[in-house]
Amino acid sequence: MKRLILVITLLFMLSGVSLAQYSETIQTSRPGQAFIPNTTGMHVFQIQSGVTYSDFDNSDINQEGNSTDFFTLFRYGLLEDFEIRSTLGFSSSELRLDDNTNLEAGGLSAWSIGVRYNIFSGKGSDPSFGFQTDINLNWVDEDFKSEDIAPTVTLLHSQQLSKTFALTTNWSLSWNGDDSSTAGNYVINISFPLSDRLGSFIENYGTISNGDLVNRWDTGLGYLVHDNLILDCSFGYGSNDGLSDWFIDAGISWRTELK
């Protein structure tokens, strides 16, 4: 943990002055898995909430299951380039075993706190960079509890590739809170507008842990209702070593300026 604090401190010291973050229209990391480097802007409170239904089938061990998850992310800009954040998640899941046994779990499944810092905001085709750290707390229901807290540190990057396409990538290290093993995670996202108010994306994301790579694809739509409100939906699929899974997701992002 001391090393984690040192990394955060050094990244805060790397930056000069960042550009103002508050934009004319809301910027959100929904839908999809990728986080953009931008922060909300000073005194801006933003909520990003969604519901996900997922299903999986593991043919290697004859298990299948599904879950319904509700996640809400709360963000607040303390400075133009620095925000605090917290996520709450509630889940209901069912696991069906080979002997026809059904295992069910439900309740508060996730609670995290974190910060995001915008290191540099590029203009035009220049890249933007940010740093984010989140700590998954183990103050959740027993079905989802880990032995200890589980931190994740992420380098955020985005840039405009052309007038149409933009690239966002995330590169992170995470710990599960149960042992000392470290997982490497990545997201590669290409986004593009379909109209003035409708946007889309396609992305690949994955995790490398203990020498094994698990990766998935997803795509979706976001509709700008007005400058401070976006509605979205997405769909994803993965197939890895006998494990096939998919999800559908719908959500909303909303912001307001608090003074």
Secondary structure, 3 states (H helix, E strand, C coil): CHHHHHHHHHHHHHCCCCCCCCCCCCCCCCCCCCCCCCCCCCCEEEEEEEEEEEEEEECCCCEEEEEEEEEEEEEEEEECCEEEEEEEEEEEEEEECCCCCEEEEEEEEEEEEEEEEEEECCCCCCCEEEEEEEEECCCCCHHHCCCCCEEEEEEEEEEECCCCCEEEEEEEEEECCCCCCEEEEEEEEEEEECCCCEEEEEEEEEEEECCEEEEEEEEEEEEEEECCEEEEEEEEEEEECCEEEEEEEEEEEEEEECC
